[in-house]
Amino acid sequence: MASLSPRRRRVRLAAALLATGTLLAACSSNDGNDSSSPSTGANPAVPCASGDLSGERTVTGTYLGDVKVPAAPKRIVSGWLVGTQLIDLGVTPVGMLDDYKQNATPEELKKVQGVPDIGSITAGVNTEQVLKLNPDMVISYVRKDVADKLAIKEVNEIAAPTVAFEIQEPTDVWDDYQKVADSIGCGEFAKKRLAGLDDQLKAIGTDNKDAIAKLGSVGYVEASTEPGTYTVATSKSLVYERLTMAGLKYFDAVPNPQRFNQKISMEDLGRLSSANVLFYEADYEGKPTKRTQALLDNPAFKELPAVKAGNLFPYRTPYSYTTAAVERQAQDIAAAVKAAKPAP
């Protein structure tokens, strides 16, 4: 889908704002910034940007096809699953879908304190709120089944050029971190941040080769939103990728998985018995999330071999797709490898 020209979008924006009675609010929210991009140099709204920041850039391969965006965007709105990635890049959006709050650290939340919500993945995007924010660019992830709820096409047509990267699983969100950075001019900055993260994980396996060889298999578990079940990360998950990259042998609790996780009946807790080490869902402090604490407190769970051996360890913020989250998780894996008791 071709992007609307800036002039046509401004006409549509003005008409939409007049229809909703928010034209004055949108104008006043511009904070004195004119719409022209600086010809060269840093972009204060996107400190990580570099290179030629004049005119426009074309972002290819998006849900809407090729999308033209400002080379130096000043007012970015973040949609689904993008919020923490922008914070990770040092960018403060002018509006955010509220999903970022669930997996952000207090430090990250502080950086965007006061930034208004534009809706939620359950209730959908509030297009009127997006219009009020007068963005010059919107970034989001999207799946076809939630595209309408995220109002991807509508926002692109009446508010601002919308860059939406299509995903299927959480691994795709992490894989597309570089694409998000490229779209706002932070490609080189992101490459430097991403460089070495895989090596950091691989070094755990190299530095602890003998200890890991004695550990047997490991697994990851968390509570489920469905009563009477728990959830296991499968071989399609980021957790699996990072644990195996660190040299650990992941247990085969879910052969031939369809998705990144799988719900299993609590009556089948014995499926976790093959793991000598278990990681569990934890918050940024390493404490079990509220939902997973209930699983850890289950008497039957406490009888699992890994738990009785003291081989139960936190895995922090598994659903935060940032470089900071990878570093936290690498620390957790390294600490577990050092503390875990060998398999009997």
C-alpha positions in Angstrom: 0.0 0.0 0.0 1.4 3.4 -1.0 1.7 6.0 1.7 -0.4 9.1 1.5 1.5 12.3 0.7 2.2 14.6 3.7 -0.2 17.2 2.2 -3.1 14.7 1.7 -2.6 13.3 5.2 -2.7 16.8 6.7 -5.9 17.5 4.9 -7.4 14.2 6.2 -6.1 14.9 9.7 -7.6 18.3 9.8 -10.9 17.0 8.6 -10.9 14.2 11.2 -9.9 16.5 14.0 -12.6 19.0 13.1 -15.1 16.2 13.1 -14.1 15.1 16.6 -13.7 18.7 17.9 -10.0 18.2 18.7 -8.2 20.4 16.2 -7.2 23.0 18.7 -5.9 20.3 21.1 -3.9 18.8 18.4 -2.4 22.1 17.4 -1.5 23.0 21.0 0.2 19.6 21.5 2.8 20.4 18.9 4.9 22.1 21.6 6.3 24.7 19.2 8.0 22.2 16.9 7.5 22.8 13.2 7.0 19.8 10.9 10.2 20.2 9.0 13.1 17.8 9.6 16.6 19.1 10.3 18.8 18.8 7.3 21.7 17.1 9.2 22.8 16.4 12.7 21.1 14.8 15.7 17.4 14.5 16.2 16.6 15.6 19.8 13.4 13.5 19.7 15.4 10.4 18.7 18.8 10.8 20.3 20.1 7.5 18.8 19.5 8.7 15.2 22.5 9.2 12.9 23.3 9.7 9.2 21.3 11.8 6.8 18.2 13.0 8.7 16.8 15.3 5.9 13.6 14.7 4.1 12.0 11.2 4.3 13.0 7.6 4.4 11.1 4.6 2.9 10.5 1.7 5.2 10.0 -1.5 3.2 8.5 -4.8 4.0 5.8 -3.6 6.4 2.2 -4.8 6.8 1.1 -1.8 4.6 3.9 -2.3 2.1 6.4 0.6 1.6 5.8 3.5 3.9 7.4 6.9 3.7 8.3 8.4 7.1 10.1 11.5 8.2 13.9 10.9 8.3 13.9 12.8 11.6 10.6 12.1 13.3 9.7 14.3 16.2 6.5 12.9 17.5 6.4 9.1 17.6 3.5 7.0 18.8 4.2 3.4 19.7 1.7 0.7 19.2 1.7 -3.0 20.1 4.9 -4.5 21.6 7.1 -1.6 20.5 7.0 0.6 23.7 9.9 -1.1 25.7 12.0 -1.3 22.5 11.8 2.4 22.0 12.6 3.1 25.6 15.6 0.7 25.2 16.7 2.9 22.3 16.4 6.0 24.4 13.3 7.3 22.6 10.3 8.8 24.5 7.2 8.4 22.4 4.4 11.0 22.7 1.8 8.3 23.1 2.0 4.5 23.8 -0.2 1.5 23.8 -0.4 0.5 27.4 1.0 -3.1 26.9 4.5 -1.9 27.6 3.7 -1.4 31.3 3.4 -5.1 32.0 7.0 -5.9 31.2 8.8 -2.6 31.9 11.1 -2.0 34.8 10.4 0.9 37.2 13.4 2.7 35.7 11.9 2.3 32.2 8.4 3.4 33.4 10.0 6.5 34.9 11.4 7.5 31.6 7.9 7.6 30.1 6.0 8.9 33.1 3.2 11.1 32.0 3.1 9.8 28.4 -0.6 9.2 27.5 -2.0 5.8 26.6 -3.6 5.3 23.2 -5.5 2.2 24.2 -4.8 -1.4 24.9 -4.5 -4.7 22.9 -7.8 -5.8 24.6 -9.8 -2.7 24.1 -8.1 -1.6 20.9 -6.4 1.7 19.8 -8.2 4.9 20.5 -7.8 6.7 17.2 -9.2 10.0 18.5 -6.4 10.0 21.2 -3.8 9.3 18.5 -5.2 12.3 16.5 -4.9 14.5 19.5 -1.2 13.7 19.8 -0.5 14.9 16.3 2.2 12.3 15.6 4.4 12.4 12.5 5.0 8.6 12.8 3.4 5.6 14.3 5.3 2.3 14.9 3.7 -1.0 15.8 3.9 -4.8 15.5 0.8 -6.5 14.1 -0.8 -9.8 13.4 -3.6 -10.1 10.9 -6.0 -11.1 13.6 -5.5 -7.9 15.6 -4.8 -5.5 12.7 -8.3 -4.0 12.9 -8.2 -3.7 16.7 -4.8 -1.9 16.4 -6.4 0.4 13.7 -3.3 0.1 11.5 -4.9 1.2 8.2 -7.1 3.8 9.8 -4.3 5.5 11.7 -2.1 5.4 8.6 -4.8 7.1 6.5 -5.8 9.9 8.9 -3.1 10.5 11.4 0.5 9.6 10.4 2.5 7.2 8.3 2.3 3.9 10.2 5.1 1.4 10.2 3.7 -2.0 11.3 5.9 -5.1 11.3 4.0 -8.3 11.0 4.8 -11.0 13.5 3.5 -14.5 14.5 5.5 -15.3 17.7 7.6 -13.5 20.3 10.8 -14.6 18.5 9.7 -12.4 15.6 9.4 -9.3 17.9 13.0 -9.8 19.0 14.2 -10.6 15.5 12.6 -7.3 14.3 14.3 -5.1 16.9 16.7 -3.9 14.2 13.9 -3.1 11.8 12.3 -0.8 14.4 15.6 0.9 15.0 16.2 1.3 11.2 12.8 2.9 10.8 13.7 5.8 13.1 17.3 6.3 11.9 18.9 4.3 14.8 20.2 1.4 12.7 23.9 1.9 13.6 23.1 2.5 17.3 21.0 -0.8 17.4 23.7 -2.8 15.7 26.2 -1.8 18.4 23.7 -2.6 21.2 22.9 -6.0 19.7 26.4 -6.9 18.9 27.9 -9.2 21.5 24.6 -10.3 23.1 24.7 -13.7 21.5 28.4 -14.0 22.4 27.5 -13.2 26.0 25.1 -16.1 26.1 27.5 -18.5 24.2 30.3 -17.5 26.7 28.3 -19.0 29.5 28.4 -22.4 27.8 32.1 -22.1 27.0 33.1 -20.9 30.5 31.0 -23.5 32.3 31.3 -26.4 29.9 32.2 -29.1 32.5 29.5 -28.0 34.9 26.8 -27.8 32.2 27.7 -31.3 31.1 26.7 -32.6 34.5 23.4 -30.7 34.8 21.2 -32.8 32.6 18.2 -31.2 31.0 16.6 -27.9 31.9 13.1 -26.4 31.4 11.1 -23.2 31.8 7.7 -23.0 33.3 5.1 -20.4 34.2 1.5 -20.3 35.3 -1.3 -20.2 32.8 -4.3 -17.9 32.4 -6.5 -21.0 32.1 -7.5 -22.6 35.4 -6.1 -26.1 36.0 -3.2 -25.7 33.7 0.4 -24.5 33.6 2.6 -23.3 30.7 5.9 -24.7 29.3 8.1 -22.8 26.9 8.7 -24.9 23.8 11.5 -25.1 21.3 9.8 -22.2 19.4 10.4 -19.8 22.2 13.0 -17.1 23.0 13.6 -18.8 26.3 14.6 -22.0 24.5 16.8 -20.1 22.1 18.7 -18.3 24.9 19.0 -21.3 27.2 20.4 -23.5 24.4 22.6 -20.7 23.1 24.1 -20.8 26.6 25.0 -24.5 26.1 22.1 -25.9 28.2 20.1 -29.0 27.1 16.4 -28.2 27.0 14.0 -30.9 28.1 11.6 -32.5 25.6 8.4 -31.9 27.5 6.5 -30.7 24.3 7.5 -32.6 21.2 6.6 -31.0 17.8 5.2 -27.8 19.3 2.9 -25.5 17.4 3.6 -22.3 19.3 6.2 -20.7 21.6 4.4 -22.1 24.7 1.9 -24.8 25.5 -0.6 -25.2 28.2 -0.6 -28.5 30.1 -3.0 -29.9 32.6 -2.0 -29.6 36.2 -2.8 -33.3 36.5 0.2 -33.8 34.2 2.8 -32.0 36.3 4.9 -35.1 36.1 5.9 -34.0 32.6 8.4 -31.6 34.3 10.1 -34.5 36.1 12.7 -35.0 33.4 14.2 -31.6 34.0 17.0 -31.4 36.6 16.8 -27.6 36.5 13.7 -25.5 36.2 13.5 -21.7 35.4 10.4 -19.8 36.2 8.8 -16.5 35.1 10.1 -13.7 37.3 9.8 -9.9 37.3 12.8 -7.5 36.9 13.8 -8.1 40.6 13.9 -11.8 40.2 10.7 -12.4 42.1 8.1 -14.8 40.8 5.3 -13.0 39.0 2.0 -13.1 40.9 0.5 -15.7 38.6 3.5 -18.0 38.7 3.9 -17.7 42.5 0.7 -19.7 42.7 2.2 -22.4 40.6 5.4 -22.5 42.8 3.2 -22.8 45.9 1.4 -25.8 44.6 2.2 -28.9 46.8 2.6 -31.2 43.8 4.9 -28.7 42.1 7.1 -28.7 45.2 7.6 -32.5 44.8 9.2 -32.2 41.4 12.8 -33.5 41.4 14.2 -30.1 40.3 12.4 -28.3 43.1 13.4 -30.8 45.8 17.0 -30.6 44.6 17.0 -26.8 45.0 17.4 -26.3 41.2 14.6 -23.8 40.8 15.7 -20.4 39.4 14.2 -17.1 38.3 14.2 -16.0 34.6 13.5 -12.3 34.5 11.1 -10.5 32.2 10.8 -13.2 29.5 8.3 -11.0 27.6 10.4 -7.9 27.4 12.0 -7.7 23.9 15.0 -5.4 24.7 18.7 -5.6 24.9 18.4 -4.9 28.7 16.2 -7.9 29.1 18.7 -10.2 27.3 21.5 -9.0 29.7 19.2 -9.7 32.7 18.5 -13.2 31.4 22.1 -13.9 30.7 22.9 -13.0 34.3 20.1 -15.4 35.5 21.4 -18.3 33.4 25.0 -17.8 34.5 23.9 -17.7 38.2 21.8 -20.8 37.8 24.6 -22.7 36.1 26.9 -21.9 39.0 24.4 -22.7 41.7 22.6 -25.8 40.3 23.4 -29.3 41.6 24.4 -31.9 39.1 21.8 -34.4 37.8 21.7 -37.6 40.0 
